[in-house]
Structures are given as C-alpha cells and as structure tokens.
C-alpha cells in the first residue's frame, strides 16, 4: 500500500464527484454522436493535463474513440509490453429519456451511466492523478482506451481494442464492481442473432393444413432454441423478441426473432452454433425457409491462470487497504472479453460498486468511488 495515493484521493474526494456529475449530465446514448464526442473531449482535457498524448479515431455515425498514451510510452516510442486500460463513454439511455439527471445522497449516487460506466472512468482518471502526485507514473507504459460504442457491441472499437491488447502484458477494465466488493476474473461469452423465417402469405379464411405460416414455423424453432438451455453448464438461450404478420386474418409470410445465447467456453460456443444451424436447416412447416444474421457477439472470458494470478495480487493489495475483494464470474459481457481473446491476462469490474444499470434506478455506492480509485492507483503502482 502506498500512503501518498490514499492521501491524494482522500483530499480530492469532491473533485471525483464533480467530474462524475459533469460526465453523467452529458447525454451519451451510443447513437448520440454529438453527446458521446462531448464526453470524449471532456476526458481528453483531463488526460492531456496529466501529460498523456490523446488521439481520436474519427467516426462518421458513432462517437469518436479516444486513445490516451502515457509519457512512458511517448518516451519509449513503442507500445510493446504496455498496460492496457479500457472504459466506455456511451450509455444505453436514448436521447429523449427522462433519466437525464444526477443526484447524490449520503450513501449513493444516481444517474444515467453512473455505474455503467462513467464512475469507472472517474476511478481511472483519479488513480492516474494520484500516481502523478506520488511521482509513480514515470516510465510506466500505459494506454487508456475510452471507446464510444460498447453498449451496442463495440462495432467501431473492437478491432482497436484487440490490436492494443496484442501489445499488452496485462489489462484492466473499469466496469462497475459487484455489491460485495467483487471484481471480475471471468465472463460468459454471448451471441445475439436475428433469425428470419419466410413463408407464403394468404387469406386466413382459405388456408389449408399445409399453409406456409412463418409464425407457426418460428414457434417450432422457438421451442427448439429454448431447448438449448443448459444452466448446469452455464449455457443459456433466450428468444427475446418476435416480430411478424400484418393481421389475424392473414397467413404471415415473414417473421423475425431476436435471440441471445450465453456460454462459458469456446467449445460450448461452437456447440451452440452447430445446434442453431441444425434448427435453421430443419423445417417443420412445409414451404418455409430460414436464415439468420449476427447482431453482436463476444467470445468468452475464461478464468485463466493468468487472470487468477493477477487477481491474487490485487486481493493482497485490497487486504492491505482493509477492503477485501471477491472474485466474480460475471454473466454479462464487456470489452474485457475482446481482450481475453488475445490471450492477455485481464481483470474487469474495477470501477465503483453499483447495480441496477440499464434502468432508471442505476446507482453506485458513494464511498466506493474513492475507495476503488485508491485500490486502482495501488494496482497500477505495484503490479
């Protein structure tokens, strides 16, 4: 434990909350390019003041991604063996959402993205400030990616993150921590599909037993998809949306289902994909056909020996700070999954403790904002 880090954070607590409020009050729905870019400019201001070089990847439809590199990388002239940090600037709340405010009470902070994950961005920024104050940033090769589109599958940033991970010795992701002071050592992978069934339209009054109803075929496929569920193996399948048909008196010729799958291993992912293809190829209703498209997906983040070794070191630091942490295998996905695919040890969930994200009840535990900044500062200094 480094006392100067705790001292700096403890004397700048209000500054943490000021920056958190500033970021939360910028509307940054994933498809609100103007808002996400405003968040990026705000963060670039903070990072530049600390001596980081900042570069934006310019995007036309989505927000620009920001890559900030430490003076240590600038001096070395290479990113080889860098420490990679990532955090996303976008939120799930549409521009017209009434959830557009920030408030605090004695124990919690509330607002859109306060947990997912603007609180984590504040943790990262102030951990770095504390390192500079303690003169511990000198020579450290750090790259911090602030991406614009994690909530919609990281379409513009996933290649950037993967490329930077290839030069990293280890990585940290600042998504929210669990409510029992959990940090994330593994995550399930996911695959989100749109499955389309096409049949033949007709008047319901004249339909025979061989009617080519797309909805009827999708009903059979829904049952088959739901049968993929194996909770004992960590495999889940969920048909979440179905859209099709134009009226009750018309045989529907088109229907689309939105389906989500989760899995723990690449082998299970391969098995799920095989089963999906079998379901698509098998038609119960004559004269119907099926296809699918992938809307998003991330590979699993297994609890590798490298992750667990890194966790053990963090656990020791947390014990020294008097704030014991717990290892968590989290159900949801993040950009840590993309880093893990590159074979890099990665720890996630290092942001403040929070929950009810993706809802208007989203909050973080107030004290965890500065506690996690202290922990992360020590992690960067010691590991």
N, C-alpha and C positions, 0 to 999 in steps of 0.2 A: 504493500500500500504506500502511495506517495502522498504525504500530507499536503504538499502545495496544490495538488489537484483538488482535494476536498475543500481546502481553504478558498481557492478561487471560486469554485462553484457556489459554495455557501454564501459568499459575499456578493454574488451576482444572480441570486435566485430570481429577483424581479425582472432582470433582463431576459431570462429564459422565458418567462411568461409574457413579456412584452413582444418578443419575437413570435412566440406561439400564436398570440392573438392576431398579430399582423398577417401571418400566413393563413390562418383559418378564415379570416374575413375576406380573403381573396377567393372568389368563386372559381374553382378549378376542376370542374367536371371534365372528364377525359376528352370530350369532344369540344370543349370550350377553349380553343387555341389561345385566344386573347388572354383569358384568365390564367391558364397554365403558364404562358410565357411571362406574365407578370410575376408569378411565383418564382420562376427561374431567374428573372432579373433581380428580385429581392435577395435570393440566395447567392447569386453571383456577387452582389455587393458585399455580403458577409465574407465570402470566401476570398475575394480579392483583397479585402482589408487584412486578412491573415497571411497574405503573401502567396496564395495559391494562384496558378495560372488557370484561367477559365476559358473554355471554348464551347460554343453551342453548335450542335448539329441542326442545321436549318431544315425544318419540315414544312410542307405546304398546307396540310389539312390538320394535323395534330400538333401539339405543343413541341417546341424545340427541346432536345435533350441537352443537359449540361454536363460537361466533363471538367472536373477541377483536379489539378495535379499539384502536389506539394513542392516546396522549394527543393526537397531532396531529390525528386525526380528531375526537376529542371536542371539541377547541378550535375546529376549523373548522366543526363541525356538519354536515359533508357527507362522503360517500364518493366524490365525483366526483374522477376522476384518481388514485384510490388505487393503491397497490401491493398486489397480492393474493398471499398465500402460502397454500398448502394442503398438508395431510398427513392421512392417515387413521389412526385408532386401532385398527381391527379387524384380526384375523389370520384365516388360513384353518383353523387347527387347532381341531377340536371340543373341547368341554369335557372329554371323557373321554380325550383324547390323552395318552399318556405323555410327550410332548415338552412338559414344563411346568417346565423348569429353565433356569438361566442359569449360564454359566461363562466364564472368560477364561483364556487362556494368554499367552505373551509376544507373540504376533503377531495373535491373533484373539479375537473374542467370539462366543459361540454362544448361541442361544436362539430361541424362537418369536417371530417378528416383529422380531428384532434388525436385519435388513436391510429387511424389508418390513412396516412401515416405522417402527418406533419409534426406530431410530437416526436417521432423518431428522428426527423430532420433536425429539430432543435437539439436533441440529445447529441447528435453527431457534431453539429457546429460548435456547441459549447464544450464538448470534450476536447476538440481541437484547440479552442481558445485556451483552455486550461493547460494543455501541453505547451503551448507557446509561452504562457505565463511562467511555467516551470522550466522553460528552456529545454524541453524534451522532444520537440518536433524536429530539431536539427538533424538532417541527414536521413530522415525516415522517408522511404519511397511509398507515398500514399496516393491513390487515385480514388476520388469520390464521384460516383455517377449519380446524378439526380435525373431520373427518367420521367417522361411525361405521360406514359400510357400503360402502366402496369395493370390498371383495373380492367382494361379491355384486351389483355393478353400480351402486352408489350410488343405490338407489331413493328414499331419503328426502332425499338431499343434492344430487342433480344439479341440481335447479331452484335451490336456494340458491347453488350454485357458479356456475351460469350467470348468475344475477341479479347477484351480486357482480362477476363478470367484466365485465359490461356497463358498470360504472363504473370499470374498471381501465385504467390506461395500460400496464401490463405485469404479468406474473405469474410466480411461481416455484413449482415443485412439488418436494417433498423426498423423492421416491422414491430408492432406492439408486443410487449411481453405478456405472458399469461397472468391471471389474477393471483396465482400462488407464487409469484416471482419466477415464473417459468421462463426459460429461454429454449429456443427451438434447435434441436440437433438432427431432426429428420422431418420430412413432409411426404405426404402422398403425392403421386402424380395425378394429372387429370387429362381427360379428353372430352371436349364438347363438340357434338355433332348436330347437324341438321339432316334429318332423314326424310326424304321425299318419296311419296308413293303416288303414282299416276294410274288412273283407271279410265273409265269411259262414262261421260255424262249421259243422262237420260231422265225422262219423266218418271217420278216415283210410282205413279199410278199404273205404268205399263212395264215396270221392272219385273223380270222373272227371277228364278232361283239362281241364274248364272250372272246376275248383274255384277258389273265390274266396279264395285264401290271401293274407292280409295280409302275411305274411313274404315270400312269393315276390314280391309287388309291391314291397315295400321293398327287396328285393335288386336289382331293376331300378333303383329310384330311387337306391340307394347307388352303383351304377356310374355313373349319370348325374351325381350330385353330385360324385363324385371326379374326373370328367372336367372339372369347372370349374377345377381346379388349373392355374395358370399361374405357376410360380415365377419365370420370367423377367420377369414383370410385377408380381411381389410379391403375387399373388393366391393364397390358399390356401383349400382346402375340406377338411373332415375330418368324417367320420361317426364320432363318438367312442363312442356307446353305442347299443345296440338292446335293447329290452325288449318281449316279446310271446309269446303262446302259453301253453297250460297243460299240454301234454304231447305226446309224439311221436306219439300215436295220434289227435290231434285237429287238424283243419284250423284254423289260427289266424285268428280274426276281428279281432284288434286288435294293432297293433304301434306303438311309438313310438321314434323315433331322435333322439338329441341330436347336433346338427350345429353346427360352428363354421366361420365364414368370416373371412378377413382380407384387407385391401385397403389400397392406398396413397392413393387419390384418391376423391373423391365420385363421379366418373364411373364408376370401377370398382365402387364400391358399388352404384350404380344398375344396372350391367350384371349384377352378381351377383344382385340382387333379381329382375331380369327373367328370368334363367335359372332361378332357383328356381321362379318362378311357372309357367314352361313345364313344368318337371319335375312339379310338382303337378298340372297340368292334363292331362298325358299319362299314360294308364293302359295298361299292357301286359297286365295280368291283368284279365279281364272281371269286372264286378260288384264292383269295389273303388272306393273313393273316398279322397280325401286332404285334409288341411288342415294348417295349421301355426300355431304361436304363438311369439312372440318372448320369450325368457327374459332376454336382456340385449343391449346393443349400445352402441357408442360410435363417433362419427364419426372419420375420420382426422385426425391432427395433422400437416399437411404442413410441410416445412422452408421456411417462408415467408421472404421478405426481412427481415421484422421479426424473426423468430426468429434468423436468421443474423447480423443486425446486433447483436442483443443478445448472441449467443454471442461475436462478435468482441471485444466489450468485456470479457466475462468471461475470455476467453482471454488478453487482455492483463494483466488483474489476476493470473491464475494464473501467468503467466510471471514477473511481478514477485515473486510469493511463492515462486518456484522449484519450483512443482508444476504443470507443463504439463498441460493438459486436452486431450481429443479430443472432436470432435463425433460423436454416435451417432444413427443412425436405428434405433429400437428396435422389435422385433416386437410386444411386448405393449402393452396399453392401460393408461391410468391416467386420473385426473381431469384431467390436462393436456389430453386430447382434448376434454373438455367446454368447457374454457376456450378452446381454439383455435377451436372452432366459433363463438365470439362475435367472432372476428377480432382477438383480443388477442395481442400477442407473448408467448410463454410458453416458458420453459426448464424442463426436468424433469431428474431424475437428479442433484440437488444434494446428496443425502444421502451417507452414508459408502459407500465401496466394499464391495460384498458380492455374494454369489451363493448358489446352492442354496436360494433362498427357496422356500416351499411344500413343503419337505421337512425331515426331522429333522436334516439336515446343514447347515441355514442358518447362515451366519456373516457377519461383517464383518471387514475388516482393521482391527485395533485403532487404529493410528496415524491412519487416515483419519477417525476420529470427530472428533478435534480439528483435523485439517488442513482438513476440509470446514467446520467451524464457523468457522475463521479466514477461509476463502475466502468463505463466505456473508456473514459480517459485513462484509467489504470490499465485496462486491457491493451490499449494502443501503446502505452508506455512500457509495459512489462513483457508482452508476448510477441 
